[in-house]
Amino acid sequence: MVVRTIHVTRHAFRASYTLNSATGEYHTNSPSPTGIPSDPPLASYGVQQSHELAEALTRLDPGIHHVYSSPFYRCLQTVQPAIERLGSGVKVRVDNGIGEWYGAAHFDHPSPAPLAVLSTLFPSCIDETYEPCIIPPRSGETIEQLHDRVAQALDHIIARADAQSPSRDVSILLCTHAATLIAISRTLTGDMPSDPNVNDFLAPTAGLTKFIRKQISAEGQESRPLAWKGGKGIAGGWTCVLNGNCNHLAGGAERSWHFSGEEAFGKMQSTATPGVKARIRIPRAQML
């Protein structure tokens, strides 16, 4: 038996933070329990969304068997109410491969808190035996590199879940960020648009996107690079049957996002406004 259904959600409404691209320094007025300025907690409204999401997840049939999350605090905080409702048999597998997307920069972006710290912040929620297969570079990524990173992470996640599910078909949940959610959706379906900026997959806060597996692929993790484009998809391909659904949220769909060019953090030019990202398209405080 194998993974048949994948649900993907973006973290709930979070507190904001800012970046001075000249210095690479992040700042937030809502300190994170991890002590990392670019790792803010959910806003109070986001906490409400996380409980609404948990209610929706507990009503799914088939139910959720495995939960995977980005290592950033806002994602783990988003799935915590669901984990508490799903029971002691379900814990979060923290996977950096579905973590935040940062554009290429002349400085190092912050790393998320290590698993040992996250385990103390979310006691009894985290599977401390799970290990991701890929860690994003701290210097950032292009859009293409993000998609390739996500493809590798999904290949690992699905292959491991398949191997651990010998007697039943399973359903998994991924909690991630806006850009990564879009990349996940494209790599699962194999539908990579020629223009990555198109608004093909929706990424509202605490929404739900659902994929059903087409077929079981004999292609293993040994195949590198993964050939997922052209409708092939990861692990046999997947069909999107729900795209950013927010019927479970009292406020409906909010803060959706799509790519708008590369998020480049070049060195500041003499004509640039201090503290403003080079080639900025979407303010990060409104973004992932």
WOTARA-V163761 format. One record per residue. N is the residue number from 0. RES is the residue in three letters. PHI is phi in whole degrees, 0 to 359 (NA if undefined). OMEGA is omega in radians with two decimals (none if undefined). Layout:
{{N;RES;PHI;OMEGA} {N;RES;PHI;OMEGA}}
//
This chain:
{{0;MET;NA;-2.97} {1;VAL;214;3.01} {2;VAL;290;3.14} {3;ARG;250;-3.05} {4;THR;226;3.03} {5;ILE;236;3.02} {6;HIS;255;3.12} {7;VAL;234;3.09} {8;THR;230;2.98} {9;ARG;269;3.10} {10;HIS;307;3.14} {11;ALA;287;-3.06} {12;PHE;302;-3.05} {13;ARG;253;2.97} {14;ALA;290;-3.06} {15;SER;267;3.00} {16;TYR;212;-3.12} {17;THR;232;3.12} {18;LEU;229;2.95} {19;ASN;268;-3.02} {20;SER;288;3.09} {21;ALA;287;-3.09} {22;THR;251;-3.06} {23;GLY;77;-3.11} {24;GLU;265;3.08} {25;TYR;261;3.13} {26;HIS;214;3.04} {27;THR;218;3.04} {28;ASN;268;3.12} {29;SER;238;-3.04} {30;PRO;307;3.13} {31;SER;274;3.03} {32;PRO;301;3.10} {33;THR;278;-3.11} {34;GLY;79;-3.12} {35;ILE;255;-3.04} {36;PRO;301;-3.14} {37;SER;271;-3.08} {38;ASP;235;-3.03} {39;PRO;288;3.06} {40;PRO;281;3.02} {41;LEU;290;2.93} {42;ALA;288;-3.12} {43;SER;302;3.10} {44;TYR;294;3.09} {45;GLY;293;3.07} {46;VAL;299;3.08} {47;GLN;299;3.12} {48;GLN;300;-3.11} {49;SER;297;3.10} {50;HIS;286;3.06} {51;GLU;294;3.08} {52;LEU;296;3.14} {53;ALA;301;3.12} {54;GLU;298;3.12} {55;ALA;293;-3.10} {56;LEU;292;-3.14} {57;THR;286;3.11} {58;ARG;267;-3.09} {59;LEU;291;3.08} {60;ASP;222;0.08} {61;PRO;288;-3.12} {62;GLY;283;-3.14} {63;ILE;280;3.12} {64;HIS;258;-3.12} {65;HIS;224;3.12} {66;VAL;237;3.08} {67;TYR;240;-3.08} {68;SER;221;2.88} {69;SER;303;-3.13} {70;PRO;282;-3.12} {71;PHE;281;-2.97} {72;TYR;305;-3.07} {73;ARG;298;3.11} {74;CYS;286;3.11} {75;LEU;295;3.10} {76;GLN;294;3.13} {77;THR;293;-3.07} {78;VAL;269;-3.10} {79;GLN;304;3.12} {80;PRO;299;3.11} {81;ALA;292;3.12} {82;ILE;300;-3.14} {83;GLU;295;3.13} {84;ARG;275;-3.07} {85;LEU;286;3.07} {86;GLY;104;-3.01} {87;SER;292;-3.12} {88;GLY;285;-3.11} {89;VAL;248;3.07} {90;LYS;232;-3.11} {91;VAL;276;3.01} {92;ARG;262;-3.06} {93;VAL;279;-3.05} {94;ASP;229;3.13} {95;ASN;297;-3.12} {96;GLY;296;3.07} {97;ILE;250;-3.14} {98;GLY;278;-3.06} {99;GLU;301;2.99} {100;TRP;257;3.01} {101;TYR;242;3.10} {102;GLY;289;3.13} {103;ALA;301;-3.03} {104;ALA;218;3.06} {105;HIS;270;3.10} {106;PHE;228;3.09} {107;ASP;272;3.02} {108;HIS;286;-3.13} {109;PRO;294;3.00} {110;SER;271;3.05} {111;PRO;290;3.12} {112;ALA;296;3.11} {113;PRO;292;-3.08} {114;LEU;302;-3.13} {115;ALA;299;3.11} {116;VAL;288;-3.12} {117;LEU;298;-3.13} {118;SER;294;3.09} {119;THR;282;3.14} {120;LEU;279;3.13} {121;PHE;233;-3.07} {122;PRO;299;3.11} {123;SER;69;-3.11} {124;CYS;256;-2.95} {125;ILE;252;3.04} {126;ASP;278;-3.06} {127;GLU;280;3.12} {128;THR;267;-3.05} {129;TYR;279;3.11} {130;GLU;233;3.07} {131;PRO;288;-3.11} {132;CYS;260;-3.07} {133;ILE;211;3.10} {134;ILE;240;3.14} {135;PRO;298;3.13} {136;PRO;292;-3.13} {137;ARG;289;3.12} {138;SER;278;3.09} {139;GLY;94;-3.04} {140;GLU;219;2.91} {141;THR;280;3.08} {142;ILE;299;3.13} {143;GLU;297;3.13} {144;GLN;295;3.06} {145;LEU;301;-3.12} {146;HIS;298;3.13} {147;ASP;293;3.10} {148;ARG;297;-3.14} {149;VAL;296;3.11} {150;ALA;301;3.13} {151;GLN;295;3.13} {152;ALA;296;-3.14} {153;LEU;295;3.09} {154;ASP;302;3.12} {155;HIS;293;-3.11} {156;ILE;299;-3.08} {157;ILE;291;-3.14} {158;ALA;298;-3.13} {159;ARG;291;3.13} {160;ALA;294;3.06} {161;ASP;301;-3.08} {162;ALA;294;-3.09} {163;GLN;267;-3.08} {164;SER;234;-3.03} {165;PRO;289;-2.99} {166;SER;243;-3.11} {167;ARG;201;2.95} {168;ASP;280;-3.06} {169;VAL;235;3.11} {170;SER;236;-3.12} {171;ILE;237;3.10} {172;LEU;240;3.03} {173;LEU;244;3.07} {174;CYS;246;-2.97} {175;THR;212;-3.07} {176;HIS;242;-3.01} {177;ALA;302;-3.10} {178;ALA;298;-3.12} {179;THR;292;3.08} {180;LEU;299;3.12} {181;ILE;296;3.11} {182;ALA;296;3.07} {183;ILE;301;-3.11} {184;SER;297;-3.13} {185;ARG;289;-3.11} {186;THR;285;3.07} {187;LEU;295;-3.09} {188;THR;277;-3.05} {189;GLY;79;-3.08} {190;ASP;264;3.10} {191;MET;261;-3.12} {192;PRO;290;3.09} {193;SER;296;3.04} {194;ASP;252;-3.08} {195;PRO;294;-3.11} {196;ASN;276;-3.11} {197;VAL;295;-3.09} {198;ASN;267;-3.04} {199;ASP;271;3.12} {200;PHE;245;-3.03} {201;LEU;273;-3.07} {202;ALA;223;3.07} {203;PRO;286;3.11} {204;THR;295;3.08} {205;ALA;61;3.03} {206;GLY;281;3.13} {207;LEU;231;3.02} {208;THR;243;-3.00} {209;LYS;237;3.14} {210;PHE;233;3.07} {211;ILE;246;-3.09} {212;ARG;290;3.12} {213;LYS;279;-3.09} {214;GLN;203;3.13} {215;ILE;268;-3.12} {216;SER;267;3.07} {217;ALA;277;-3.11} {218;GLU;287;-3.10} {219;GLY;261;-3.11} {220;GLN;289;3.14} {221;GLU;291;-3.08} {222;SER;280;3.14} {223;ARG;224;-0.04} {224;PRO;284;-3.13} {225;LEU;291;3.14} {226;ALA;263;-3.04} {227;TRP;253;-3.06} {228;LYS;284;3.13} {229;GLY;70;3.11} {230;GLY;84;-3.10} {231;LYS;287;3.13} {232;GLY;77;3.13} {233;ILE;268;3.00} {234;ALA;55;3.08} {235;GLY;98;3.10} {236;GLY;91;-3.07} {237;TRP;221;3.09} {238;THR;253;3.10} {239;CYS;278;-3.13} {240;VAL;249;3.01} {241;LEU;221;-3.07} {242;ASN;235;3.10} {243;GLY;63;-3.12} {244;ASN;292;-3.12} {245;CYS;231;-3.13} {246;ASN;297;-3.12} {247;HIS;276;-3.08} {248;LEU;259;-3.13} {249;ALA;300;-3.12} {250;GLY;270;-3.13} {251;GLY;70;-3.09} {252;ALA;285;-3.13} {253;GLU;218;3.02} {254;ARG;56;3.06} {255;SER;294;-2.99} {256;TRP;210;2.99} {257;HIS;214;3.13} {258;PHE;299;3.07} {259;SER;217;-3.10} {260;GLY;88;3.11} {261;GLU;296;3.05} {262;GLU;268;-3.06} {263;ALA;263;3.11} {264;PHE;243;-3.12} {265;GLY;287;3.06} {266;LYS;297;-3.05} {267;MET;293;3.05} {268;GLN;274;-3.09} {269;SER;296;-3.13} {270;THR;269;-3.07} {271;ALA;280;3.07} {272;THR;281;-3.12} {273;PRO;305;3.08} {274;GLY;86;3.13} {275;VAL;252;-3.10} {276;LYS;294;3.02} {277;ALA;293;3.12} {278;ARG;59;3.13} {279;ILE;294;3.11} {280;ARG;243;-3.12} {281;ILE;236;3.12} {282;PRO;301;-3.10} {283;ARG;299;3.11} {284;ALA;297;3.12} {285;GLN;251;-2.84} {286;MET;254;-2.89} {287;LEU;270;none}}
//
